């Protein structure tokens, strides 16, 4: 069994920064990729950023240049550094991990952490 635990969500003013963390625990798995998704009230969940085990990254257009995803493979932890935050970044942020197919065909999800950008 694998658990993903997010942390770092908070209330921040526009222009501020936050760093989210996602730590995987339980069964030790080398995830093919880890990512961050977000869901705002009344909207669908959307991909924010994703990083492969080799370090290849991709970002939503709305966060390019402001957010940076990274991961520590030794710690099985992913991070999302969010700078120049805007009110439209307000959402619940979810960590996602993609296991190898021989482990599971389903991705793992964290419980979510709230990010609120407001003055």
VOPAGU-2260 file (C-alpha; in pm, 1 decimal, decimal comma):
REM VOPAGU-2260
SITE   aa  ch    i         X         Y         Z
SITE  UNK   A    0       0,0       0,0       0,0
SITE  UNK   A    1     118,3     349,7     -82,5
SITE  UNK   A    2      15,9     675,8      78,0
SITE  UNK   A    3      83,9    1022,3     -57,8
SITE  UNK   A    4      81,2    1299,8     198,4
SITE  UNK   A    5      79,4    1660,8      86,7
SITE  UNK   A    6     176,5    1956,6     299,0
SITE  UNK   A    7     249,9    2325,7     260,0
SITE  UNK   A    8     -88,3    2465,9     164,2
SITE  UNK   A    9    -178,3    2794,8     323,4
SITE  UNK   A   10    -338,0    3136,7     285,5
SITE  UNK   A   11    -104,1    3375,4     104,7
SITE  UNK   A   12    -132,5    3723,4     -42,4
SITE  UNK   A   13    -115,1    3782,6    -417,3
SITE  UNK   A   14     245,8    3790,5    -529,0
SITE  UNK   A   15     352,4    3562,0    -249,4
SITE  UNK   A   16     513,3    3218,7    -256,6
SITE  UNK   A   17     443,4    2873,5    -121,8
SITE  UNK   A   18     620,4    2540,3    -141,2
SITE  UNK   A   19     414,8    2223,4    -147,2
SITE  UNK   A   20     557,8    1884,5     -57,7
SITE  UNK   A   21     432,0    1536,3    -137,7
SITE  UNK   A   22     585,9    1247,5      50,3
SITE  UNK   A   23     519,9     886,5     -48,0
SITE  UNK   A   24     516,8     627,3     228,1
SITE  UNK   A   25     440,3     261,0     263,3
SITE  UNK   A   26     553,2      26,7     -12,0
SITE  UNK   A   27     871,7     152,2    -172,0
SITE  UNK   A   28     804,2     222,5    -540,0
SITE  UNK   A   29    1002,2     415,3    -798,6
SITE  UNK   A   30     728,3     615,3    -962,2
SITE  UNK   A   31     752,1     672,9   -1336,0
SITE  UNK   A   32     630,7    1025,7   -1276,1
SITE  UNK   A   33     492,7    1247,5   -1003,1
SITE  UNK   A   34     271,4    1544,8   -1051,8
SITE  UNK   A   35      52,2    1811,4    -904,8
SITE  UNK   A   36    -307,8    1870,5   -1000,1
SITE  UNK   A   37    -548,5    2130,7    -868,5
SITE  UNK   A   38    -920,8    2172,4    -846,9
SITE  UNK   A   39   -1094,5    2502,0    -785,6
SITE  UNK   A   40   -1460,2    2522,8    -676,3
SITE  UNK   A   41   -1690,8    2448,8    -965,1
SITE  UNK   A   42   -1406,9    2350,9   -1196,7
SITE  UNK   A   43   -1256,6    2023,9   -1314,1
SITE  UNK   A   44    -929,5    1894,1   -1178,3
SITE  UNK   A   45    -642,0    2006,0   -1397,4
SITE  UNK   A   46    -276,1    1917,9   -1432,6
SITE  UNK   A   47     -44,9    2183,8   -1292,2
SITE  UNK   A   48     296,6    2024,0   -1332,2
SITE  UNK   A   49     449,8    1680,6   -1384,0
SITE  UNK   A   50     801,4    1543,0   -1355,9
SITE  UNK   A   51     930,6    1208,1   -1474,6
SITE  UNK   A   52    1180,1     990,9   -1291,0
SITE  UNK   A   53    1439,4    1120,2   -1535,9
SITE  UNK   A   54    1360,2    1481,2   -1453,5
SITE  UNK   A   55    1158,9    1577,8   -1759,9
SITE  UNK   A   56     896,1    1835,1   -1669,1
SITE  UNK   A   57     583,0    1982,2   -1816,8
SITE  UNK   A   58     360,0    2260,9   -1691,3
SITE  UNK   A   59      19,3    2408,1   -1748,1
SITE  UNK   A   60      47,0    2725,5   -1953,3
SITE  UNK   A   61    -108,1    2924,1   -1670,0
SITE  UNK   A   62     180,3    2848,3   -1433,0
SITE  UNK   A   63     481,3    2845,5   -1663,5
SITE  UNK   A   64     753,0    3074,9   -1536,9
SITE  UNK   A   65     597,1    3093,1   -1190,1
SITE  UNK   A   66     586,8    2734,4   -1063,7
SITE  UNK   A   67     868,3    2481,4   -1047,7
SITE  UNK   A   68     826,4    2111,0    -984,9
SITE  UNK   A   69    1108,1    1897,6    -851,3
SITE  UNK   A   70    1152,8    1559,0    -691,3
SITE  UNK   A   71    1392,6    1376,6    -466,4
SITE  UNK   A   72    1392,8    1018,2    -589,5
SITE  UNK   A   73    1586,5     897,9    -286,3
SITE  UNK   A   74    1317,4    1035,3     -55,5
SITE  UNK   A   75    1030,7     958,2    -293,8
SITE  UNK   A   76     914,0    1314,0    -247,8
SITE  UNK   A   77     791,9    1574,2    -493,6
SITE  UNK   A   78     782,7    1947,3    -447,2
SITE  UNK   A   79     602,7    2237,2    -608,2
SITE  UNK   A   80     756,0    2580,1    -563,7
SITE  UNK   A   81     491,0    2840,9    -639,7
SITE  UNK   A   82     595,4    3202,2    -688,0
SITE  UNK   A   83     406,9    3515,1    -793,6
SITE  UNK   A   84      82,8    3357,7    -679,1
SITE  UNK   A   85    -242,8    3492,0    -816,2
SITE  UNK   A   86    -599,2    3468,1    -682,5
SITE  UNK   A   87    -679,0    3231,9    -970,5
SITE  UNK   A   88    -426,9    2985,4    -827,1
SITE  UNK   A   89    -664,8    2927,3    -537,1
SITE  UNK   A   90    -757,4    2559,5    -532,7
SITE  UNK   A   91    -707,5    2229,6    -360,2
SITE  UNK   A   92    -376,6    2089,3    -482,4
SITE  UNK   A   93    -342,1    1713,7    -518,0
SITE  UNK   A   94     -29,7    1507,0    -552,5
SITE  UNK   A   95     -33,3    1227,2    -807,6
SITE  UNK   A   96     212,4     942,1    -856,5
SITE  UNK   A   97     231,6     706,8   -1155,3
SITE  UNK   A   98     356,8     360,3   -1060,7
SITE  UNK   A   99     512,2     113,3   -1305,0
SITE  UNK   A  100     250,2     -98,4   -1480,7
SITE  UNK   A  101     367,2    -414,7   -1302,9
SITE  UNK   A  102     277,1    -250,3    -970,3
SITE  UNK   A  103     -56,7     -95,5   -1056,0
SITE  UNK   A  104    -246,7      40,1   -1353,3
SITE  UNK   A  105    -400,3     304,3   -1129,9
SITE  UNK   A  106    -226,5     619,7   -1019,5
SITE  UNK   A  107    -198,0     712,0    -654,6
SITE  UNK   A  108    -348,8    1032,4    -515,9
SITE  UNK   A  109    -295,9    1235,3    -203,6
SITE  UNK   A  110    -574,6    1381,9       5,2
SITE  UNK   A  111    -513,7    1737,6    -112,7
SITE  UNK   A  112    -390,2    2058,5      43,5
SITE  UNK   A  113    -569,3    2393,1      24,3
SITE  UNK   A  114    -397,6    2691,2    -132,8
SITE  UNK   A  115    -577,4    3023,2     -99,6
SITE  UNK   A  116    -443,2    3338,8    -259,1
SITE  UNK   A  117    -620,5    3643,0    -126,8
SITE  UNK   A  118    -552,6    3984,9      17,6
